[in-house]
Amino acid sequence: MKYVEVLNNVLITEISKYCKLIKKNNLYWTKCPFHKENTASFCINEEKAFYYCFGCGESGNVIKFIQKINNLTYNQSLQQLSEVYNIKIKHTDISDIQTVMQDLCSYYQNNLSEDILKYFTNRNISTEMIQLFKLGYAIDGVSYLQKKGYAMNIINKTGISSYNSQDRFRDRLIFPILNRRSEIVGFAGRVLSNQEPKYLNSIESDLFHKSYCIYNEWQLVYGLPVIIVEGYIDVIKLTQYGFKNIVASMGTALTYTQLMLILQYTKKIYIMFDGDDAGKNAIKKNINSILEALQSHIEIFICNIQEKDPDDILNQYGEKKIYEYLNLSISLIDWIKQEYTKNLYSSPHSETQYIQTIDQLLQSINSPILRNSYRKYLIVPVSLNNTPQRKWHEKNNKETLELKILLFCIYFNLLEDHFELICNLSFSDKYEDIRLYLISNVYKSNILQEVRYKYDFLNVALSEYREIIYLNKNASQYLMDLINSYQNIKKIQILIPKL
Ligand SMILES: [Zn+2]
């Protein structure tokens, strides 16, 4: 048996010498020994023989754990373990894998030829982004590392060598994958031709675990919403256009562990997957992981884009359209309702089926309180009488009209078209604040996003009136009608003095 296999088997034994482990599903959990915490976010995957802390991002195999907890070097840790478990190790087994990964990354970066750079230019990716994201090109990383004197067992640890000891990324663009400490843990390679598969990732290793990775984690900042997209190029392009906190899931799978990782940074997530069928189905495919990660203080919004992907949107319309999609995004619960009620009245059995499907789906939610409120929202009002359309038309008092006028200005960008009219209105209290804010910032490009951040209740209002707003084909006329009704109401109010 190789020493790696022996050590993979003793991960749980070693960690339990230091921590009290609790087994849940297939994972072991404990409070992290590397940072202070009250709830356990340190998890150990026995099958994959590695640990990961959702709180501080520490991860690795048993050698790394012993190194870290006893404050040793990698070599000392390996030495110590090999004595405990009576393993013979060769000198060539010892190498700092991070140095090798850095070396490999620079090699890929240095391979960028005129032709490759032209490809980036054609895709409208700036030189700055090529450098920031350390983009590269693979010729043969394996023979490069061999020439530098690395033994094959070290090269195999990088996750780049194929079964016949060649670079599996040969002739592919390279997107290095960095962890939150900006260490290179893996690579993704994209073909330039029409070959399949379009994307390849590093082989799973001590360093690289696909479902515990998100692309661009190293640039995440705490407290801002996170936008999850599908493609690496989408991340790069959105960053280039000034968006912050953009990550990509690795492919269309969005795992529970990836979401848990993202939720360490934010309470608000926007999912902006591709506009094609694969992208649309991806959310449905991942709905259980999404619900499993959901907690009551977390908001998840789904952006239903019509174009191919965010990159395509930016190329066609610029960042303004991205903001529009963010504004029109719908909350997860509304998305579920929309998706699963599509065939609700197609047959006499469909209602029962719907209830069963939803019930099953909601099993994934961990919090009983949240599960219950989701159930109430999704199941109880499955009759048409409660549709938002109805609500929208029923309520037309002064305050609702004020809100509706603002929503139409905000979400349809109609403010400029009806500027003079809006300027001459006068609203009450909080709506007046927004009206003034809007008119004084009318030409500011990010105004919509700003207003929505600033006045959080607008998000709630939007989800309530979403269908009307979203489906409205003649928004401008509708806004005029709203303004007319509003002015009439005001006239009536003046005629009838308050007692
Ligand atoms: Zn930790």
Boltz pocket constraint, residues with backbone or C-beta under 6 A from the ligand:
constraints:
  - pocket:
      binder: B
      contacts: [[A, 32], [A, 33], [A, 34], [A, 35], [A, 42], [A, 53], [A, 54], [A, 55], [A, 56], [A, 57], [A, 58]]
      max_distance: 6.0
